Amino acid sequence: KETDISFKHSLVQLHNGKTCVEVDKYLDHIGVWDKKFGLLATHDHAMLFT
């Protein structure tokens, strides 16, 4: 779970100048790659870290 949290945190930091909606679109875009690593990235998490 620690890796999951850092991954999501890093993702939002990289897009820290973008809105929640823009981050959400990015998370949707990498959704398949994300699942490959067994990580969970959702709109709710994006809002939480934004």
Beta strands, then each sheet from edge to edge (+ up, - down):
end
